[in-house]
Amino acid sequence: SVLSRYENQITILSDYLEEFPETDEPVWILGRQHHLNTDKSKLLLDVSARLWFTYRRKFSPIGGTGPSSDAGWGCMLRCGQMMLAQALICRHLGRDWQWEKHKKQPEEYHRILRCFLDRKDCCYSIHQMAQMGVGEGKSIGEWFGPNTVAQVLKKLALFDEWNSLAVYVSMDNTVVIEDIKKMCWSPPQSSSTSHSSAHLQRGALGRNKNAAGFCTGWKPLLLIIPLRLGINHINPVYIDAFKECFKMPQSLGALGGKPNNAYYFIGFLGNELIYLDPHTTQSFVDSEENGTVDDQSFHCQQAPHRMKIMNLDPSVALGFFCKEECDFDNWCSLVQKEILKQQSLRMFELVQKHPPHWPPFIPPAKPEVTTIGA
């Protein structure tokens, strides 16, 4: 009965400014600049190409006896799915890939979409995320914050061999370059090649195979930086640096919103943030027999929502994707130039070496799964 009250939840109208204003100011969407006066249709195409995950109903009960809808509690999980899906699109299809209604899409696209279907056997489904959240202290049906959803994605990625992502979630507002490179150059567990030799022996393309046939190249990086940008409200000193992140070519946007209302922020116009809103309840969609998915309801085909940046809750998580090592090196340079050198009060720190007072960094590894006593 509690969930049913949220079945038709809609966005608060005061946040929804339908049409883009007439302005010469550029719009930034995930590292791409658009001009409303000359290419508004291109901007809307760019927004609609993002995978849009919303509340769903009538899926199989989570855990067998749990809820069959995530309406009212799953909005941050859906935003986490959107950020991760954008990383996978960049990984397999490229940032400039576009989605068009009824147009045949590559197999990789359908495979990405199948990772997020509302089924217990899909690696990033609402079922997997909610149940993995139990290990983070969140009972099924409880609302997640940005940091919790980042930790859940980090754990689930260990079981995803197809995408083979290295997921780094920063601690204490600090990104450690040494740790990220160690993690991204870590060979698979079944490979005997050491990190150092994998790093030294890679070829011109940055990829080699060792004797066992495993790729020892750079694992594509999903970098998530949970932040607290104020106490009760966002501190205005962070606004320029926050907006700068959406300009970076590695940008995956940000997770955040308002208390108990999560949004996936994908860009900005002036002092308004542009976001995709998960607060629409749609029916469960499954894949068809040929493996394709009826994807109409997974793309937002209207002008995106906007909200004033000062209305943002200070608890957020930034996302970035670096397919190759050179992308990460470029990101580090941009952070030094555009964020750290400009700020008296820094949004986060970027350091070369692992802080000596921290516990040693051990790249996360897929846990051994046993069935004894199951």
C-alpha positions in Angstrom: 0.0 0.0 0.0 2.9 2.3 0.7 4.4 1.6 -2.7 1.1 2.0 -4.5 0.9 5.7 -3.4 4.1 6.3 -5.5 3.0 4.4 -8.6 2.1 7.6 -10.4 4.6 9.9 -8.8 5.4 12.8 -11.0 8.1 15.4 -10.8 7.4 18.5 -8.7 6.3 21.1 -11.3 8.4 23.9 -9.9 11.5 22.1 -11.0 10.4 21.4 -14.5 11.1 24.3 -17.0 9.8 22.7 -20.2 11.4 24.6 -23.0 15.0 25.8 -23.3 15.2 29.6 -23.2 16.4 31.7 -26.1 20.0 32.3 -25.2 23.5 32.5 -26.7 25.0 30.6 -23.7 26.3 27.1 -24.6 24.7 24.0 -23.2 27.1 21.3 -22.0 26.0 17.6 -22.1 28.6 15.0 -20.9 31.6 16.7 -22.4 29.9 18.0 -25.6 29.0 21.6 -26.3 25.7 22.6 -28.0 24.3 25.9 -29.1 20.6 26.3 -28.8 20.4 28.9 -31.6 22.0 26.7 -34.2 21.6 23.0 -33.2 18.8 22.6 -30.8 17.6 19.4 -32.5 21.2 18.0 -32.2 21.1 18.7 -28.4 17.8 16.9 -28.0 19.1 13.9 -30.0 22.2 13.8 -27.7 19.9 13.7 -24.6 17.6 11.1 -26.0 20.5 8.8 -26.9 21.3 8.4 -23.2 19.8 5.2 -21.6 16.9 6.4 -19.3 16.1 4.1 -16.4 12.9 4.8 -14.4 10.8 3.1 -11.8 9.2 -0.1 -13.1 6.4 -2.3 -11.9 5.3 -5.9 -12.3 8.8 -7.4 -12.4 9.5 -10.7 -10.5 9.7 -10.1 -6.8 13.2 -9.2 -5.5 14.6 -12.1 -3.6 11.6 -14.1 -4.4 9.3 -12.5 -1.8 10.3 -8.9 -1.9 8.8 -5.9 -3.8 7.8 -6.3 -7.5 8.1 -2.5 -8.1 10.8 0.0 -7.1 8.5 3.0 -7.2 9.2 5.3 -4.3 12.5 3.9 -3.3 14.7 2.9 -6.3 15.4 6.4 -7.8 19.1 6.5 -6.8 19.6 2.9 -8.0 18.1 3.9 -11.4 20.4 6.9 -11.5 23.4 4.7 -10.8 22.2 2.4 -13.7 22.1 5.4 -16.0 25.6 6.5 -15.1 27.0 3.0 -15.6 25.1 2.6 -18.9 26.7 5.7 -20.2 30.1 4.3 -19.3 29.3 1.1 -21.2 28.0 3.1 -24.2 31.3 5.0 -24.3 33.2 1.7 -23.9 31.5 -0.2 -26.8 29.8 2.4 -29.0 31.7 5.7 -28.4 30.5 9.0 -27.0 29.2 10.2 -30.4 26.9 7.2 -30.9 23.3 8.3 -31.5 20.0 6.5 -30.9 17.1 6.9 -33.3 13.6 5.5 -32.9 13.0 2.3 -35.0 16.6 2.3 -36.3 18.4 -1.0 -36.2 21.1 -0.8 -33.5 24.3 -2.8 -33.1 24.3 -6.0 -31.1 26.5 -4.3 -28.4 23.7 -1.9 -27.8 21.2 -4.6 -27.1 23.7 -6.4 -25.0 24.3 -3.3 -22.9 20.6 -2.9 -22.4 20.2 -6.5 -21.3 22.6 -5.9 -18.5 20.0 -3.6 -16.8 16.7 -5.4 -17.4 14.6 -6.0 -14.3 15.5 -9.7 -13.9 17.5 -11.4 -11.2 19.9 -12.9 -13.8 20.9 -9.5 -15.3 24.2 -8.2 -13.8 23.1 -4.6 -13.1 19.4 -5.2 -12.6 17.4 -3.6 -9.8 17.3 -7.1 -8.2 21.1 -7.4 -8.1 21.6 -3.8 -6.9 19.1 -4.0 -4.1 20.4 -7.3 -2.9 24.1 -6.2 -3.1 23.0 -3.1 -1.1 22.2 -5.4 1.9 25.9 -5.8 2.3 26.2 -2.0 2.5 23.7 -1.9 5.3 20.6 -1.1 3.2 17.6 -3.3 3.5 15.6 -4.0 0.3 13.2 -1.1 -0.3 15.4 1.4 1.5 16.6 4.5 -0.2 20.3 4.7 -1.3 22.6 7.7 -1.2 25.2 8.4 -4.0 28.1 6.8 -2.1 26.1 3.6 -1.4 25.1 3.1 -5.1 28.8 3.7 -6.1 29.9 0.9 -3.7 27.2 -1.4 -5.1 28.3 -0.8 -8.7 31.9 -1.4 -7.7 31.0 -4.8 -6.3 28.7 -5.9 -9.1 31.4 -5.0 -11.8 33.6 -7.7 -10.4 31.2 -10.3 -11.7 30.9 -8.7 -15.2 33.5 -10.3 -17.4 32.1 -8.9 -20.7 32.6 -5.2 -19.9 35.7 -5.8 -17.7 35.6 -2.4 -16.0 37.9 -1.3 -13.2 35.6 0.7 -10.8 37.4 3.1 -8.5 35.3 4.9 -5.8 37.4 7.7 -4.2 37.8 7.9 -0.4 37.9 11.0 1.7 37.5 13.3 -1.3 40.9 12.0 -2.6 41.7 10.4 -6.0 45.0 8.5 -5.9 46.7 8.2 -9.3 49.0 5.4 -8.2 46.1 3.3 -7.0 44.1 3.7 -10.1 47.0 2.8 -12.4 47.7 -0.2 -10.2 44.1 -1.3 -10.5 43.7 -0.7 -14.2 46.9 -2.5 -15.1 46.1 -5.5 -12.8 46.1 -8.7 -14.9 43.2 -11.1 -14.5 43.5 -13.4 -11.4 44.0 -16.5 -13.6 47.0 -14.7 -15.3 50.4 -15.2 -13.8 51.7 -11.9 -15.3 52.7 -9.4 -12.7 51.5 -5.8 -12.7 55.0 -4.5 -13.4 55.7 -6.8 -16.3 52.2 -6.2 -17.8 52.9 -2.5 -17.7 56.4 -2.8 -19.3 55.6 -5.4 -21.9 52.5 -3.8 -23.4 52.7 -3.0 -27.2 52.1 0.2 -29.1 48.3 -0.3 -28.7 48.7 -0.7 -25.0 47.5 -4.4 -25.1 49.4 -7.6 -25.1 48.5 -11.2 -24.4 50.5 -13.3 -22.0 51.2 -17.0 -22.3 47.8 -17.9 -20.9 46.1 -15.8 -23.6 44.7 -13.1 -21.2 44.7 -9.5 -22.2 47.1 -7.5 -19.9 46.2 -4.1 -21.2 44.5 -1.2 -19.4 41.1 -2.1 -18.0 38.6 0.7 -18.9 38.1 2.9 -15.8 34.8 4.0 -14.2 35.8 6.6 -11.7 33.2 7.7 -9.1 33.9 10.6 -6.7 31.4 10.9 -3.9 31.4 14.4 -2.4 29.8 16.6 0.2 29.7 20.1 -1.2 28.3 21.9 1.8 26.3 21.1 5.0 22.6 21.7 4.3 23.0 23.5 1.0 25.6 23.5 -1.7 28.4 26.0 -1.0 28.5 28.5 -3.9 32.3 28.3 -3.9 32.1 24.9 -5.5 29.7 25.8 -8.3 32.2 26.7 -11.1 34.3 23.6 -10.4 31.2 21.4 -10.4 30.0 22.8 -13.7 33.6 22.4 -15.1 33.3 18.6 -14.7 30.5 18.4 -17.2 32.8 20.0 -19.8 35.4 17.2 -19.6 35.3 14.7 -22.4 35.5 11.9 -19.8 32.3 13.1 -18.0 29.6 10.7 -17.0 27.7 13.4 -15.2 26.7 13.3 -11.5 24.4 11.5 -9.2 22.5 13.6 -6.7 19.3 15.6 -6.4 17.2 16.6 -3.4 16.5 14.7 -0.1 14.8 11.4 -1.2 14.6 12.5 -4.8 17.6 11.3 -6.9 18.3 12.6 -10.4 21.0 11.8 -13.0 22.6 15.1 -13.9 24.1 15.2 -17.5 24.9 18.8 -18.1 24.2 22.5 -17.5 23.0 25.7 -19.0 24.1 28.8 -17.2 23.2 28.2 -13.5 20.7 25.4 -14.2 21.6 21.7 -14.2 20.1 19.4 -16.8 19.0 16.0 -15.6 17.2 12.8 -16.5 14.5 12.0 -14.0 13.7 8.4 -12.9 10.4 9.3 -11.2 8.1 7.8 -13.8 6.7 4.4 -13.3 6.6 2.1 -16.3 5.8 -1.5 -16.8 8.5 -4.2 -16.8 10.1 -4.9 -20.2 11.9 -8.2 -21.0 14.1 -9.1 -23.9 12.5 -10.8 -26.9 13.4 -14.3 -28.2 16.0 -12.9 -30.6 17.8 -11.1 -27.8 16.7 -7.6 -28.8 14.7 -5.3 -26.4 11.8 -3.1 -27.2 13.8 0.0 -26.2 11.2 2.8 -26.7 10.7 3.3 -23.0 14.5 3.3 -22.2 15.0 6.7 -24.0 13.6 10.1 -22.8 12.1 11.6 -25.9 11.2 15.0 -24.6 13.1 18.1 -23.5 15.1 17.2 -20.3 14.3 18.6 -16.9 16.3 21.5 -15.4 16.8 22.8 -11.9 18.7 25.7 -10.4 22.1 24.5 -9.2 21.6 26.2 -5.8 18.7 23.8 -5.1 21.0 20.8 -5.4 21.5 18.7 -2.2 25.2 18.9 -1.3 25.6 15.1 -1.3 26.6 14.1 -4.9 28.9 11.7 -6.8 30.8 12.7 -9.9 31.4 10.1 -12.6 34.1 9.8 -15.3 35.1 7.1 -17.9 38.6 6.6 -19.2 38.8 3.9 -21.9 42.5 4.1 -22.3 45.4 5.2 -20.0 45.8 8.4 -22.1 42.2 9.4 -21.3 43.0 9.1 -17.6 46.2 11.1 -18.0 44.3 13.8 -19.9 41.6 13.8 -17.1 44.3 14.4 -14.5 45.7 17.3 -16.5 42.3 18.9 -16.8 41.6 18.5 -13.1 44.9 20.2 -12.3 44.3 23.0 -14.7 40.5 23.6 -14.4 39.6 22.6 -10.8 42.6 22.4 -8.4 44.5 25.5 -9.5 41.4 27.7 -9.6 40.0 26.8 -6.3 40.9 28.1 -2.9 38.5 25.5 -1.3 39.0 22.4 -3.4 36.1 20.2 -4.4 38.4 17.1 -4.2 42.1 16.3 -4.1 44.1 14.5 -6.8 47.4 13.0 -5.4 50.1 11.0 -7.1 51.0 8.6 -4.3 49.0 6.5 -1.9 48.8 8.4 1.4 51.1 6.6 3.9 48.5 6.8 6.8 45.9 4.9 4.7 45.6 1.1 4.7 47.4 -0.5 1.8 45.6 -0.4 -1.5 44.5 -3.8 -2.8 42.7 -3.9 -6.2 39.3 -5.5 -5.7 39.0 -9.0 -6.9 36.0 -11.2 -7.7 35.2 -13.2 -4.5 35.4 -17.0 -4.6 31.8 -18.2 -4.8 31.1 -21.5 -2.9 27.9 -23.5 -2.8 28.7 -25.4 0.4 25.6 -25.2 2.6 23.7 -23.2 0.1 
